[in-house]
Amino acid sequence: MRIRSVTLGVDASYPWNPDRFPVFGAFQQQARARFVEAGLDVQTVRLATQPFPEVLREAGPTAAAPLAQSLEEACATHGIDYCSIGPVIATAPDSDLSFIDSIPDVIRSTEATFASVLVAEQGAGISLAAIERAAEAVAEIAESTSKGFGNLRLAVLANCGPGSPFFPVSYHGGGRPQFSIATEAADLAVEAFAAAASLTEADATLRAAIEKEARTIEEVSGSLVADFGYAFGGIDFSLAPFPETGRSLGHAIERLGIHAFGASGTLFAVAFIKRAIEAAAFDHCGFSGIMLPVLEDQTLAERSVDRTFDLDSLLLYSTVCGTGLDTIPLPGDVSVAEVAAILLDVATLSLVADKPLTARLMPIPGKKAGEMTDFDFAYFANARILETRGPGAPGIFDRAGFWQL
């Protein structure tokens, strides 16, 4: 396994003040070096701010792109790979939704900046109006970025709090800088299940592997806390995949005994893996669950061609794990209403099941359901574009802008 990201959460201001960045640069250098010395490669170091509408309370939505550009430039100068300006928090009936409309410009004017929209929260409700605006943003980004690739950097969130190290979810809760660790650890499950003679052995082997790696992460993180004074937010030990068979969570599920990812029994396998992660002893944060990004997992991409799963299957698996619908290739002509309906289902499941879920939907202009994507991106495996179910639920959205569920 390797570390997907060391994610540092910090407070931002506008206009952006770059004076603090030299110490952030020193932090990323030390983080990379110390984890590598401990035997763990670091794929990226990332920085997340508090929700950008808070930063731009006086400047307004038009300042979102300039803020993102200056932040991205400072990150690049100091060796930080990606940055997140956090979500528009739209979890109250009177939330200011105008900031959602600024997100497409943020995505178009940057290359390494992520943003999100929080549309539902336990104890509050679902903002249908925010879901509609977010769906419009998805459509605009799809049409105005090459192959719709910009939607990789936008997610719609439900029940997601601050401190998660995985992008595009990440945002800072404010105050003292804090870092947390995101893992890329699907290969631990592949290896654990390959040699296991029983489910009991598979569970114990995976749990032991997670705890072993977590101890190393916590030791290195402790040294960083001591030297930099930042808070340590924990480890999101989600078994995130990489587009190779040996690092595919779909492949791990098949090694556990499922004929093909998506076949009957897959729900059990997903819950089995989630249970092992939950039971492992380490400082949990974020999702700490199962990530099934269609375009980032070699086996999922292959099974999309075999049609062993669909959107409904992926949403079903989210009931027993996380993180929702991730890097989902959709037809280029999918309507805004249909995108909104998919987002509504994700938000509803999140509240009913009381779990954090996200949706990262990627309509591909010029492509139809059943055709293949043709991305040239090291972190993607090309997959079949999934079918949707028609016009969505316009009658629901016409009747309410906010609903307490």
Secondary structure, 3 states (H helix, E strand, C coil): CEEEEEEEECCCCCCCCHHHHHHHHHHHHHHHHHHHHCCCCEEEEEEECCCHHHHCCCCCHHHHHHHHHHHHHHHHHCCCCEEEEEEEECCCCCCCCHHHHHHHHHHHCCCCEEEEEEEEECCCEECHHHHHHHHHHHHHHHHHCHHHHHHHHEEEEECCCCCCCCCCCCCCCCCCCEEEEEEECHHHHHHHHHCCCCHHHHHHHHHHHHHHHHHHHHHHHHHHHHHHCCEEEEEECCECCCCCHHHCHHHHHHHHCCCCCCCCCHHHHHHHHHHHHHHCCCCECCCCCCCCCHHHCHHHHHHHHHCCCCHHHHHHHHCCCCCEEEEEEEECCCCHHHHHHHHHHHHHHHHHHCCCEEEEEEEECCCCCCCECCCCCCCCCCCECCCCCCCCCHHHHHHCCCECC
